Amino acid sequence: METENIAVFIPIVTVISGVVLASYIRKMIHLEKLAMIEKGVSPEFLASKKKGRSSAALRFGLLSIGVGLGFFIGYFLDLQYNMEEVGYFAMLFILGGVGLVVAYLIEEKKEKSNTESTL
């Protein structure tokens, strides 16, 4: 096969695999809920775990800021010290990790304030 033909099939196979995976996950969740109902357990137990405020947007936002700053500082390291790709990757991972740590600290502070306000 030629490279162009293979390149055409990659997105097609990816989309089909994604749809099959999503269908399989949905079916397993449904079967799990049916099994819980048969055993007399309320399936709302699963929904109560998911209703907590998710701070995925906060984590993603701070990670993106860290990655952006990593590229920015890596660019200046490359200009100043001629570090090539090393500066980019080092700053990318360091500042991305700092962004995730900051997100964790914010989440802990928010959770602590929520538990103190309910008491």
C-alpha positions in Angstrom: 0.0 0.0 0.0 1.1 3.5 -0.6 1.6 6.0 2.2 -1.3 8.2 0.9 -3.7 5.2 1.2 -2.7 4.4 4.7 -3.0 8.1 5.7 -6.6 8.1 4.5 -7.5 5.1 6.6 -6.0 6.4 9.9 -8.8 9.0 10.6 -11.5 6.5 9.5 -10.2 3.8 11.8 -9.8 6.3 14.6 -13.4 7.5 14.4 -14.8 4.0 14.1 -12.8 2.8 17.1 -14.0 5.8 19.1 -17.6 5.1 18.4 -17.2 1.4 19.3 -15.4 2.3 22.5 -18.0 4.8 23.5 -20.8 2.3 22.8 -19.1 -0.4 24.8 -18.5 1.9 27.8 -22.2 3.0 27.7 -23.3 -0.6 27.6 -21.2 -1.5 30.6 -22.5 1.4 32.6 -26.1 0.3 31.7 -25.3 -3.4 32.7 -23.8 -2.2 36.0 -26.9 -0.2 36.8 -29.1 -3.2 36.0 -27.1 -5.4 38.3 -27.4 -2.8 41.1 -31.1 -2.7 40.7 -31.3 -6.5 40.8 -29.4 -6.6 44.0 -31.6 -3.9 45.6 -29.0 -1.1 45.6 -30.0 2.3 44.3 -28.1 3.2 41.2 -28.3 6.8 42.4 -25.3 6.0 44.5 -23.2 6.2 41.3 -24.7 9.6 40.4 -24.0 11.0 43.8 -20.3 10.4 43.4 -20.3 12.3 40.1 -22.3 15.3 41.3 -19.4 16.7 43.3 -18.0 19.9 41.8 -15.5 18.9 39.3 -12.6 21.2 38.9 -11.4 19.7 35.6 -11.7 23.1 34.0 -9.4 24.6 36.7 -6.8 21.9 36.3 -6.9 22.1 32.5 -6.7 25.9 32.6 -3.7 26.0 35.0 -2.0 23.2 33.0 -2.5 25.2 29.8 -1.1 28.3 31.4 1.9 26.4 32.7 2.5 24.8 29.3 2.2 28.2 27.6 4.7 29.8 30.1 6.9 26.8 29.6 7.1 27.4 25.8 7.6 31.1 26.4 10.4 30.7 28.8 11.9 27.9 26.7 11.9 30.2 23.8 13.9 32.8 25.7 16.3 30.2 27.0 16.9 29.0 23.4 17.6 32.6 22.3 19.9 33.5 25.3 21.8 30.2 25.8 21.3 28.4 22.5 19.8 25.4 24.3 17.7 24.2 21.3 14.9 21.8 22.3 16.2 21.1 25.8 14.9 24.4 27.2 11.5 23.9 25.6 10.9 20.5 27.1 12.3 21.2 30.5 10.3 24.4 31.0 7.2 22.7 29.5 7.2 19.9 32.1 8.4 22.0 35.0 5.8 24.8 34.5 3.0 22.3 33.5 3.7 20.5 36.8 3.7 23.7 38.7 0.3 24.5 37.2 -1.1 21.1 38.3 0.3 21.6 41.9 -1.4 25.0 42.0 -4.6 23.5 40.9 -4.3 20.8 43.6 -3.7 23.5 46.3 -6.7 25.5 45.1 -8.9 22.4 45.2 -7.8 21.4 48.7 -8.4 25.0 49.9 -11.9 25.0 48.4 -12.7 21.5 49.8 -11.5 22.6 53.2 -13.6 25.7 53.2 -16.6 23.7 52.1 -16.2 21.1 54.9 -15.8 23.9 57.5 -18.9 25.7 56.3 -21.0 22.6 56.5 -20.0 22.0 60.1 
